[in-house]
Amino acid sequence: MRHYTLLFLFTLLLASCGETKSDYTEFMGISMGEPSTTFIQKLEANGFLDQGRDPGTNQQCLLGSFAGKSPCIILVKENDWSKVEKVSVFFPVSDDSEARATYETLKGSLTEKYKSADIHTFDNDDLVSTDFKLKNGGSISLGIIDVAGEDGKRVLLTYEDSSENNNSHRRLRDEL
């Protein structure tokens, strides 16, 4: 009897400590809880070209098509434990009206997909942005930005994993 009780308690411990796919934010269906090398390999399998590390940010840089737009620049930031913390998508430079149209299309799609998220939009002549706070603690930010030295604007889409997934308590729990 004692053996079954210990087995039951061990099973409960594993179930409560194990992380599920939904614990992490996803980008293109790829969990941001993946090691960054695995995450980048999966992006390459989806047609993105690895450009190495961006010298200014030390983030992995990839080029490819995203949401029907090309070329998009993808920056992948890893945390101290080599897991993906943040993914930024810089859409091609465009004029104001095209950037606004791309923004509105993406905003509509994200709102439909993440309708249970806490959504905040800020819109005035100088700044347009929408933030989605996800149930798992992660976030998605969408905005239109001016980039120094470029003629036009870019749409920027950023996926950020939950800060809980990037803190030392979570790391300790994962290592136990």
Backbone torsions as a table, in degrees:
resi	resn	phi	psi	omega
1	MET	NA	-42.6	-179.8
2	ARG	-61.7	-37.3	178.7
3	HIS	-59.9	-42.9	-179.9
4	TYR	-68.3	-36.9	178.1
5	THR	-64.3	-44.1	177.9
6	LEU	-64.7	-40.3	178.1
7	LEU	-63.3	-42.1	178.2
8	PHE	-63.5	-44.9	179.5
9	LEU	-64.4	-40.1	178.1
10	PHE	-63.1	-41.6	177.9
11	THR	-62.9	-43.4	177.0
12	LEU	-61.7	-40.9	179.1
13	LEU	-62.0	-45.8	178.4
14	LEU	-62.2	-41.7	-178.9
15	ALA	-66.6	-37.8	-177.7
16	SER	-77.4	-28.2	-179.2
17	CYS	-90.2	-22.6	-177.5
18	GLY	-68.0	142.7	177.4
19	GLU	-94.2	147.6	177.3
20	THR	-107.7	164.3	-179.9
21	LYS	-57.1	-34.4	-177.2
22	SER	-74.0	-9.4	176.2
23	ASP	-66.5	-24.6	-174.9
24	TYR	-110.9	149.0	173.5
25	THR	-70.3	148.9	179.3
26	GLU	-115.6	146.4	173.4
27	PHE	-125.4	119.8	-177.7
28	MET	54.8	34.6	179.2
29	GLY	79.0	4.5	-179.8
30	ILE	-103.6	125.8	-179.2
31	SER	-66.0	133.8	175.9
32	MET	-76.5	-0.2	173.5
33	GLY	-83.5	-3.3	177.9
34	GLU	-70.4	153.1	167.6
35	PRO	-59.6	145.0	-174.7
36	SER	-59.1	-34.9	179.4
37	THR	-64.8	-40.8	177.4
38	THR	-66.3	-43.1	179.5
39	PHE	-58.9	-46.3	-179.1
40	ILE	-66.6	-38.8	176.7
41	GLN	-61.0	-39.1	179.1
42	LYS	-68.5	-36.9	175.5
43	LEU	-65.1	-40.9	177.7
44	GLU	-62.2	-38.2	177.8
45	ALA	-64.8	-24.0	176.8
46	ASN	-89.7	9.0	173.7
47	GLY	100.7	2.5	177.9
48	PHE	-80.8	145.1	-179.8
49	LEU	-103.2	123.0	-180.0
50	ASP	-73.0	125.3	-179.8
51	GLN	-105.9	7.5	-178.4
52	GLY	84.6	-166.9	-179.1
53	ARG	-84.4	137.1	174.9
54	ASP	-74.0	121.3	-175.0
55	PRO	-64.3	-27.3	-178.6
56	GLY	-76.5	-32.2	-175.1
57	THR	-116.9	-10.6	-175.1
58	ASN	58.0	28.9	175.2
59	GLN	-103.0	149.8	177.5
60	GLN	-69.0	133.3	-176.3
61	CYS	-114.1	131.7	176.4
62	LEU	-130.8	154.8	176.8
63	LEU	-122.0	144.5	176.4
64	GLY	173.2	-171.4	180.0
65	SER	-96.0	133.4	179.2
66	PHE	-140.0	130.4	179.3
67	ALA	52.4	37.1	177.0
68	GLY	79.5	4.9	-179.2
69	LYS	-113.3	140.9	-178.8
70	SER	-151.8	145.2	-3.6
71	PRO	-86.5	136.1	174.1
72	CYS	-102.6	145.1	176.1
73	ILE	-100.2	126.3	178.3
74	ILE	-112.4	123.3	174.0
75	LEU	-109.6	129.2	-179.4
76	VAL	-113.8	117.3	178.4
77	LYS	-102.1	131.0	178.0
78	GLU	-105.3	156.2	176.9
79	ASN	-88.5	-174.1	-177.4
80	ASP	-65.9	-13.1	-177.5
81	TRP	-108.0	18.3	176.6
82	SER	63.0	26.0	172.1
83	LYS	-106.3	158.7	-176.0
84	VAL	-73.9	126.1	178.7
85	GLU	-102.6	-37.7	-173.3
86	LYS	-151.8	140.9	175.5
87	VAL	-127.3	125.4	178.9
88	SER	-116.8	133.2	177.8
89	VAL	-113.7	117.7	176.1
90	PHE	-101.9	113.8	179.8
91	PHE	-75.9	162.3	-179.1
92	PRO	-58.9	152.3	176.3
93	VAL	-62.2	136.7	179.2
94	SER	-148.0	171.1	177.0
95	ASP	-76.5	172.6	-174.9
96	ASP	-56.3	-46.2	-175.3
97	SER	-68.7	-38.4	178.5
98	GLU	-69.4	-39.8	177.1
99	ALA	-62.3	-41.2	179.5
100	ARG	-65.3	-40.8	179.3
101	ALA	-65.0	-42.9	177.6
102	THR	-62.4	-44.8	178.4
103	TYR	-57.4	-49.0	-177.1
104	GLU	-64.6	-39.6	178.0
105	THR	-62.8	-48.1	179.1
106	LEU	-63.9	-41.4	179.6
107	LYS	-60.3	-43.9	178.9
108	GLY	-62.4	-44.2	179.8
109	SER	-65.9	-43.7	179.5
110	LEU	-66.0	-39.8	178.9
111	THR	-62.8	-40.3	178.2
112	GLU	-66.4	-44.5	-178.0
113	LYS	-69.9	-39.9	-174.9
114	TYR	-112.5	44.3	-175.7
115	LYS	-61.6	-22.5	178.3
116	SER	-86.2	-2.5	179.7
117	ALA	-75.9	160.6	173.2
118	ASP	-84.2	111.1	-170.9
119	ILE	-111.0	130.0	177.5
120	HIS	-128.7	130.6	178.9
121	THR	-120.4	137.3	174.7
122	PHE	-122.7	127.2	-175.3
123	ASP	-145.1	111.3	168.7
124	ASN	-141.9	-175.3	-175.0
125	ASP	-62.8	-32.7	-174.9
126	ASP	-92.3	-26.7	-174.0
127	LEU	-142.2	131.1	176.1
128	VAL	-129.2	123.2	178.7
129	SER	-156.5	152.0	174.7
130	THR	-135.3	133.1	178.9
131	ASP	-117.9	136.2	178.3
132	PHE	-116.9	114.9	174.6
133	LYS	-93.0	115.6	-174.7
134	LEU	-83.9	158.9	-178.6
135	LYS	-61.6	-29.0	-178.7
136	ASN	-83.3	2.0	179.8
137	GLY	96.4	-10.4	176.5
138	GLY	-76.9	178.4	179.9
139	SER	-148.1	157.5	173.7
140	ILE	-130.1	130.2	178.8
141	SER	-121.2	138.7	-179.5
142	LEU	-130.9	132.7	179.8
143	GLY	-160.1	171.8	174.5
144	ILE	-112.3	129.9	-176.2
145	ILE	-127.1	152.6	167.9
146	ASP	-92.6	139.2	178.3
147	VAL	-118.3	126.1	-178.8
148	ALA	-55.3	134.1	176.3
149	GLY	84.0	0.9	178.7
150	GLU	-117.2	141.6	179.6
151	ASP	-90.9	101.1	-179.0
152	GLY	129.0	-161.2	-176.8
153	LYS	-129.6	161.8	174.5
154	ARG	-125.3	145.5	168.4
155	VAL	-88.6	135.0	179.2
156	LEU	-120.1	125.4	178.3
157	LEU	-119.9	122.3	-176.4
158	THR	-125.0	129.3	174.0
159	TYR	-107.7	129.0	179.3
160	GLU	-128.4	131.7	-179.5
161	ASP	-74.3	162.7	179.1
162	SER	-56.9	138.9	178.0
163	SER	-63.4	-25.9	177.3
164	GLU	-63.3	-33.7	180.0
165	ASN	-73.3	-11.3	-177.0
166	ASN	-114.8	13.4	-179.8
167	ASN	-105.5	168.4	-173.7
168	SER	-68.4	-30.6	178.6
169	HIS	-62.5	-45.3	179.1
170	ARG	-63.7	-42.3	-179.8
171	ARG	-61.5	-45.4	179.1
172	LEU	-59.9	-45.2	179.5
173	ARG	-60.8	-42.3	-179.4
174	ASP	-65.9	-31.2	-178.3
175	GLU	-80.3	-19.6	-178.3
176	LEU	-77.4	NA	NA
